[in-house]
Amino acid sequence: MGTMGLALPWKARIASVPRQRETRVEPSEHYAGGPKPTIVDAITEDAALAAGCRAGNLQTYERLYSIHGARMRNLARNLLGNLGDAEDAVQETFLKVQRSIASFRGQSSFVTWTYRILINTCYDARRSRLRKKEVANDDSGETPRLEPRAPGAHPSLRMALERALATLTKHQRDVFLLYEVEGFRHAEIAGMLEITETASKNTLFQAKKNLRLILEPPRSSAAEAR
């Protein structure tokens, strides 16, 4: 599977699962650089991915990775702080999807469900890393680094933003990353974090408010007098 760019141990694991039926997933015009898909197109694509993965169709898992792998890895890197842990989290996510696909009931989209597994995998990795640091009494923690989809921010500005993000609560930071950096909608974030859409919006509002207090320079008394 040369197009994936990773040595994916889940491929062999999934290939060994007996296939209930073959599910062919036709290429989407959207991902081939064609027109932007409609809501119906997105729902159809999502249903096809869910059906193919449930059937143990390896080609469907490959398609899921080809569509979402890069974005999943970028999100995991922002949550975990380095590429190595991010790649491990993505691979573990695909194994978890394969193991628990029978439990998918369609209460959210299949892709949202997959991202929820990824986020929980990253949470587990962060907790494990924190426990190891506590045991080793190591204070040299690593602050997650932002890897926006469209580079261009000045390095000093990015560093200032990373330091400011470190002051937010974990929940505020995650909602901010999902919305502002990864570009997910509040409805999608609600499904991933298992919160309401209103809670996602309120959390983002509070995160931005806190960031402004840290990043905006204090107004001088002369400016306030004008």
PyMOL commands that set and color helices and strands:
alter all, ss='L'
color gray80, all
select helices_A, chain A and resi 2-4+9-15+39-54+58-80+83-103+110-136+155-165+170-181+186-193+197-215+221-225
alter helices_A, ss='H'
color red, helices_A
deselect
rebuild
show_as cartoon
